[in-house]
Amino acid sequence: MGGYRVVTSRGSNTTIGAVAPNVPFSQAERSKIAPVARDAFARSINPVHTMSDGNTIFALSTGRASSVWAYVSAIGAIAATVMAHAIARTVVQAESLAEHQLPAHRDHVKGRRSVRTWSQRAGRGLRAPHLRSTAAY
């Protein structure tokens, strides 16, 4: 793994997310959106889907935009892009938990300007180069 340590205790590598579009989707449609949105994990987490993690994405529907129709596959694809960006942003902004001996990404990249620069640019609508998305957000 090139110097990386993978924690293998159950639940220690769990990522949980939710997709909640305003369009009213049925239970069947929401059950199609969640697996497509789960592609975000593969785009931004390595290794992903191991036996010791519990990665899950929930799909909800607020139903606020009741007069709007949306294509389920498009919403899933957009959700995957947004979720991948959210995961990357969370990793960059996370702080270590010293009491549990869990270092954060920023502890490993102190003094490297590129990580901080991309996290700041993400707020202005620019894409980080390591994400494979071409969608504007």
C-alpha positions as CSV (number, residue, x, y, z in Angstrom):
1,M,0.0,0.0,0.0
2,G,2.9,2.4,-0.4
3,G,3.4,3.3,3.2
4,Y,-0.3,3.7,4.0
5,R,-1.8,2.0,7.0
6,V,-5.3,0.6,6.7
7,V,-7.2,0.3,9.9
8,T,-9.1,-3.0,9.8
9,S,-11.3,-2.9,12.9
10,R,-15.0,-3.1,12.2
11,G,-16.6,0.3,11.5
12,S,-13.4,2.2,11.8
13,N,-13.5,3.2,8.1
14,T,-17.2,4.0,7.8
15,T,-18.5,6.8,5.6
16,I,-22.2,7.7,5.8
17,G,-23.9,10.2,3.5
18,A,-27.4,11.3,2.5
19,V,-28.8,12.6,-0.8
20,A,-32.0,14.7,-0.3
21,P,-33.2,16.3,-3.5
22,N,-36.2,18.6,-3.5
23,V,-38.0,16.6,-6.2
24,P,-40.6,14.1,-4.9
25,F,-39.3,10.6,-5.7
26,S,-40.9,7.3,-5.0
27,Q,-39.3,4.7,-2.8
28,A,-38.3,2.7,-5.9
29,E,-36.7,5.8,-7.5
30,R,-34.8,6.6,-4.3
31,S,-33.5,3.0,-4.2
32,K,-32.0,3.7,-7.6
33,I,-30.5,7.0,-6.7
34,A,-28.5,5.8,-3.7
35,P,-26.4,3.1,-5.5
36,V,-25.5,5.6,-8.3
37,A,-24.5,8.2,-5.6
38,R,-22.4,5.6,-4.0
39,D,-20.0,6.0,-6.9
40,A,-18.7,9.0,-4.9
41,F,-17.0,6.6,-2.5
42,A,-15.1,5.0,-5.4
43,R,-14.0,8.4,-6.7
44,S,-12.7,9.7,-3.4
45,I,-11.9,6.9,-1.0
46,N,-9.1,4.3,-1.4
47,P,-9.5,1.5,-0.4
48,V,-13.2,1.4,-0.6
49,H,-15.9,-1.3,0.1
50,T,-13.6,-3.3,2.3
51,M,-14.9,-6.0,4.6
52,S,-14.3,-3.8,7.6
53,D,-16.1,-0.6,6.6
54,G,-19.8,0.2,6.6
55,N,-20.1,2.7,3.8
56,T,-23.7,3.7,3.3
57,I,-25.6,6.4,1.4
58,F,-29.3,7.1,2.2
59,A,-31.6,8.7,-0.4
60,L,-34.4,10.9,0.8
61,S,-36.8,13.2,-0.9
62,T,-38.0,16.5,0.6
63,G,-40.8,16.8,-2.0
64,R,-40.6,20.7,-1.8
65,A,-40.5,21.0,-5.5
66,S,-43.6,19.0,-6.2
67,S,-44.2,20.6,-9.7
68,V,-40.7,19.7,-10.9
69,W,-39.8,16.5,-12.7
70,A,-36.2,15.1,-12.7
71,Y,-34.6,12.2,-14.3
72,V,-33.5,9.6,-11.7
73,S,-30.2,8.7,-13.4
74,A,-29.2,12.4,-13.7
75,I,-30.0,13.1,-10.0
76,G,-27.9,10.0,-9.0
77,A,-25.0,11.2,-11.2
78,I,-25.1,14.7,-9.8
79,A,-25.4,13.4,-6.3
80,A,-22.2,11.3,-6.9
81,T,-20.3,14.3,-8.0
82,V,-21.5,16.5,-5.1
83,M,-20.8,13.7,-2.6
84,A,-17.3,13.1,-4.0
85,H,-16.5,16.8,-3.6
86,A,-18.0,16.8,0.0
87,I,-15.8,13.8,1.0
88,A,-12.7,15.5,-0.4
89,R,-13.6,18.8,1.4
90,T,-14.2,16.9,4.6
91,V,-10.9,15.1,4.5
92,V,-9.0,18.4,3.9
93,Q,-10.9,20.2,6.7
94,A,-10.9,17.5,9.3
95,E,-9.0,17.9,12.6
96,S,-7.2,15.1,14.3
97,L,-8.6,13.4,17.4
98,A,-5.5,13.2,19.7
99,E,-7.4,11.4,22.5
100,H,-8.1,8.5,20.1
101,Q,-4.7,8.7,18.4
102,L,-6.4,9.5,15.0
103,P,-4.4,11.9,12.9
104,A,-6.0,14.0,10.3
105,H,-5.0,14.6,6.7
106,R,-3.6,18.1,7.6
107,D,-1.2,16.5,10.0
108,H,0.5,14.7,7.1
109,V,0.6,17.6,4.7
110,K,1.8,20.5,7.0
111,G,3.7,23.0,4.9
112,R,2.3,21.8,1.6
113,R,0.4,24.6,0.0
114,S,-1.4,22.7,-2.7
115,V,-3.9,20.9,-0.4
116,R,-5.0,24.1,1.3
117,T,-5.2,26.0,-2.0
118,W,-7.6,23.4,-3.5
119,S,-9.8,23.4,-0.5
120,Q,-10.1,27.1,-0.7
121,R,-10.7,27.1,-4.4
122,A,-13.5,24.4,-4.0
123,G,-15.6,27.1,-2.3
124,R,-15.3,29.3,-5.4
125,G,-16.6,26.6,-7.8
126,L,-13.3,25.2,-9.1
127,R,-12.7,21.5,-9.3
128,A,-9.9,19.7,-7.5
129,P,-7.8,18.0,-10.1
130,H,-8.0,14.5,-8.5
131,L,-11.8,14.3,-9.0
132,R,-13.0,12.9,-12.3
133,S,-16.1,15.1,-12.5
134,T,-16.8,17.5,-15.3
135,A,-20.1,18.7,-13.9
136,A,-20.4,22.4,-12.9
137,Y,-21.5,23.0,-9.4
